Each structure stands twice: as C-alpha cells, then as structure tokens.
C-alpha cells in the first residue's frame, strides 16, 4: 500500500500537465517531451527555458523539461511579433502595431518599456536586445539601424542603407551575437553590422524563415530545412532533423537539446 501511494505521488505532477505528452528518450530521434497546442512563436534561452506564444497571444514560459512556469497575458499592446531571449533575465517582446517594446524579467513580469513612437520611430520592422541591454531597432522609414537607450534617445545609427545598397530593404528579424548585429531581409539576405552600427556585408542567405546562433554557427530554417552556417569559415551545411519532423515552423538548438515548433506544438529532442 505504501509503495502504491509513493508511486501515485510521483506520477501526479505529470498527470496534472494535461497538454504535455511525455515519451522515452532511448535514442536521438526519440522525443523527450511535447507541448501540444497552436503556437506561433518559439524561443529558447541559454538556460534552456522555453517560451511559446499561444493562440490567445499569451507568452508562456516553460522549464527545460517542459513544465509551465509563468505566463504573460497581453490584452492592450496588440499582437506579439517577436521575442528575444538572448538574456534569460531580461526578455524582449516586440509589439509592432503600437510600436512598443516590452522588457520582462525571468517571471515574465514587466521590467521596462520602449515606446518607439515617442522616440520618433514610426515604423520599426525589427528589434533586438543589445548586449548592454539597450535596444537595436531597424527604422523602415529612413532605412537605418539604430540603437536606443532606455529613455528612447538614439545612441548611434547606421548610414541610410537604401543609398549604401542601392535598394530599399525590409528586415523581419535581427539578433546581436558576438559583437555583431545580424539583420534578416528574406529577399536580400542577412545584413551584418558592427556594434557601432556600421554596415559590413550581406550574407547571401535568402528566404530565411528563422535563425539563431550557437557555438559560432548561425542555424537557420530555409524551405523547411535546417542549415548550419559557420560564421568563421562561411561554410554552409544541412543539419539532419529527426524523420518525424515534416514541416517545422521554428527550430532552436541549445546545449544538448533540439526544439521544434510545428502545427501540432513543440517537440523536444536530445541531440
């Protein structure tokens, strides 16, 4: 009887998480766990905390083993377009409709805010957290990469890229990594800037759906395939995904984990 009670107490937490399906991890193609649901966005920080945006526009944080921790229910700032989890203690959340950028702490409680309208930016198309916790933003009106401080003042900015490149660009995402800023325009490629806002080059990686960085590589999703682009050698290779993955929407690799978001929800694998 005592053994039975002890067994039930161990199983109870798993049973209460009704949206999670737990499976064996016998080999590298076996799912560690899944979180079922309709999610439009996935991010993972370097502590392997998972962030998912659900169909109610709520941002949900899960532990590395898929257990829900915190929620940020948003009802006033519009749809969340992107999340930057490069700093696990300070999450950046972008609301383009109202040109607002919110900073959340590790419990998904508000910790700061950038109102881009007040800063004079009328059409920011992409934002990212800088390593000093200031804000990178691409201004789609004057085609400049800008860095803002917490008061909304422009600290530095690039030249007009429409003149430098001879064309207008429309970035959809950006990230700072190892003292460089990477800006994705799916039709043109990945534009690279230094931390002073100087344009350096364009990586010829087009139709990139999504990208992240790990161990000197840019991992990016293109036409449903995961690529690894070595930032030093500039060599590109395909990364084999588990056979069960057919149409990934977003992919993250960190530590010994692979996280894949598709129409059914999130699946986590051991690398």
C-alpha positions in Angstrom: 0.0 0.0 0.0 2.8 2.4 0.9 4.6 1.6 -2.3 1.4 2.3 -4.3 0.9 5.7 -2.6 4.5 6.7 -3.3 4.1 5.7 -6.9 1.0 7.8 -7.3 2.7 10.8 -5.8 5.5 10.6 -8.4 3.0 10.3 -11.3 0.7 13.1 -10.1 2.7 16.1 -11.5 2.9 14.5 -14.9 -0.9 13.8 -14.9 -1.8 17.3 -14.0 0.0 18.7 -17.1 -2.7 17.7 -19.4 -1.2 19.4 -22.5 2.2 17.6 -22.2 2.9 14.1 -23.7 6.0 12.5 -22.2 7.9 9.8 -24.1 11.1 7.8 -23.8 14.5 9.2 -24.9 16.0 5.9 -25.9 17.8 7.4 -28.9 18.5 10.7 -30.6 15.3 10.5 -32.8 13.1 9.9 -29.7 11.0 12.8 -28.4 11.9 13.9 -24.8 8.6 15.6 -24.4 6.0 17.5 -26.4 3.8 20.5 -25.5 0.7 20.3 -27.7 -1.1 23.4 -28.8 -1.3 26.1 -31.5 1.7 28.2 -31.1 3.0 30.9 -33.5 6.4 31.6 -31.9 9.2 29.7 -30.2 12.3 31.0 -28.3 14.8 29.2 -26.0 17.3 30.9 -23.8 20.8 29.7 -22.9 19.4 28.1 -19.7 17.1 26.0 -22.0 14.0 27.8 -20.7 11.3 27.6 -23.4 9.0 30.5 -24.5 5.9 29.9 -26.6 3.3 32.3 -27.9 -0.1 30.7 -27.8 -3.3 31.4 -29.9 -4.6 33.8 -27.3 -1.4 35.9 -27.7 -0.2 34.9 -24.3 3.6 34.3 -23.8 4.2 31.2 -21.8 7.5 30.2 -20.2 8.4 26.5 -19.6 11.3 24.9 -17.8 13.9 22.9 -19.8 11.8 19.7 -19.2 8.6 21.3 -20.5 6.8 22.3 -17.3 4.9 25.5 -17.4 6.3 28.2 -15.1 4.9 31.7 -15.9 2.5 33.5 -18.3 2.4 37.0 -19.7 -1.2 37.7 -20.7 -1.3 40.7 -23.0 -4.5 42.4 -23.9 -3.6 46.0 -24.6 -0.4 46.2 -26.8 -1.5 44.2 -29.8 0.0 41.0 -31.3 3.5 39.9 -30.3 5.7 39.7 -33.4 9.0 38.6 -31.9 10.8 37.7 -28.7 14.5 38.0 -28.0 15.6 35.6 -25.2 19.4 36.2 -25.6 19.4 37.4 -21.9 17.5 34.9 -19.8 17.0 37.5 -17.1 15.6 40.2 -19.4 13.2 39.1 -22.2 12.5 41.5 -25.0 9.0 41.4 -26.6 8.0 43.4 -29.7 4.5 44.7 -30.4 4.7 46.4 -33.9 1.1 47.6 -34.1 1.7 50.1 -31.3 5.4 50.3 -31.8 6.1 49.1 -28.3 8.9 47.0 -26.9 8.4 45.5 -23.5 11.1 44.1 -21.3 10.1 41.2 -19.0 12.0 39.7 -16.1 12.5 36.0 -15.5 9.0 35.6 -14.1 7.5 37.4 -17.2 6.7 40.5 -15.1 7.2 43.9 -16.8 10.7 45.3 -16.2 10.9 48.2 -18.7 9.4 49.5 -21.9 10.5 51.4 -25.1 7.7 53.4 -26.8 9.1 53.8 -30.3 6.5 56.4 -31.3 7.8 58.7 -28.5 11.4 58.1 -29.7 10.3 59.3 -33.2 10.3 55.9 -34.9 7.0 55.5 -36.8 7.7 52.1 -38.5 10.2 49.8 -36.8 10.2 46.5 -38.7 12.6 44.5 -36.4 14.2 44.9 -33.0 16.7 43.1 -30.9 18.2 43.3 -27.4 21.8 44.7 -27.3 24.4 43.1 -25.1 24.3 46.1 -22.9 20.5 45.8 -22.6 19.8 48.7 -24.8 17.7 48.3 -28.0 18.6 47.7 -31.6 15.8 48.7 -34.0 15.6 49.0 -37.8 13.8 52.1 -38.8 11.9 51.3 -42.0 11.2 54.9 -42.7 14.8 56.1 -43.2 16.3 52.7 -43.6 18.7 52.9 -40.7 19.8 50.6 -38.0 19.5 52.5 -34.7 20.5 51.9 -31.1 18.3 53.4 -28.4 18.9 53.8 -24.7 16.2 53.2 -22.1 14.9 56.8 -22.4 14.3 56.4 -26.2 17.3 58.5 -27.2 19.2 57.4 -30.3 22.7 56.5 -29.2 24.0 55.7 -32.7 22.8 54.8 -36.1 23.9 53.5 -39.5 24.0 55.3 -42.7 20.9 55.3 -45.0 21.0 51.7 -46.3 18.9 52.4 -49.3 21.7 54.6 -50.5 24.5 52.3 -49.4 22.9 49.3 -51.0 21.1 51.0 -53.9 17.8 49.4 -52.8 15.2 49.5 -50.1 15.2 46.7 -47.6 12.6 45.4 -45.2 14.1 43.4 -42.3 11.9 41.0 -40.5 14.2 39.9 -37.6 17.6 40.7 -36.1 19.9 39.5 -33.3 23.2 40.6 -31.8 25.8 37.9 -31.4 29.5 38.2 -30.6 29.7 41.9 -31.1 27.9 41.8 -34.4 24.3 42.6 -35.4 22.6 40.3 -37.9 19.6 41.7 -39.7 17.4 39.3 -41.8 15.7 40.5 -45.0 14.3 37.3 -46.6 14.6 38.7 -50.1 18.1 40.1 -49.8 20.0 38.0 -47.2 21.4 38.5 -43.8 22.9 42.0 -43.3 25.8 42.2 -40.9 26.7 45.3 -38.8 29.3 46.0 -36.1 28.2 47.2 -32.7 28.6 50.9 -33.8 26.0 50.5 -36.5 28.4 50.3 -39.4 27.3 48.1 -42.3 29.9 45.4 -43.0 28.5 42.9 -45.5 25.5 40.8 -46.6 25.5 37.0 -46.2 23.8 35.5 -49.3 21.3 33.5 -47.3 17.9 34.2 -48.8 14.4 33.1 -47.9 15.4 32.6 -44.3 12.4 31.9 -42.2 14.0 32.0 -38.8 17.6 32.0 -37.3 19.5 31.7 -34.1 23.1 31.3 -33.0 25.0 28.5 -31.2 28.8 27.8 -30.9 30.0 30.1 -33.7 27.2 29.0 -36.1 24.1 30.5 -37.4 21.4 27.9 -37.5 18.6 28.9 -39.9 15.5 27.5 -41.3 15.0 27.7 -45.1 12.2 25.9 -47.0 11.7 23.6 -44.1 15.3 22.5 -43.8 17.7 23.4 -41.0 21.1 24.8 -42.0 24.3 25.5 -40.0 26.3 28.4 -41.4 29.8 28.6 -39.9 30.5 32.3 -39.2 34.3 31.9 -39.4 34.7 29.7 -42.4 31.5 30.8 -44.1 30.7 27.1 -44.9 27.1 26.0 -45.0 25.8 22.5 -44.2 22.4 20.8 -43.8 21.5 19.6 -40.3 19.6 16.4 -40.3 16.3 16.7 -38.4 14.5 13.7 -36.9 12.5 11.8 -39.6 9.2 12.6 -37.8 9.6 16.3 -38.5 7.9 17.3 -41.7 7.0 21.0 -41.7 8.9 22.9 -39.0 7.9 26.5 -38.3 10.7 27.3 -36.0 13.7 25.4 -34.7 16.1 26.0 -31.8 19.2 24.1 -30.7 20.9 24.8 -27.4 23.2 22.6 -25.3 22.1 19.0 -25.9 18.6 19.8 -27.0 16.7 20.3 -30.2 13.4 22.1 -30.0 11.0 22.1 -33.0 7.7 24.0 -33.4 5.2 22.8 -35.9 1.4 22.8 -36.4 0.9 20.3 -33.6 3.0 22.2 -31.0 6.5 21.8 -29.6 8.7 18.7 -29.7 11.9 18.5 -27.7 14.7 16.0 -28.7 18.1 15.2 -27.2 21.0 15.9 -29.5 
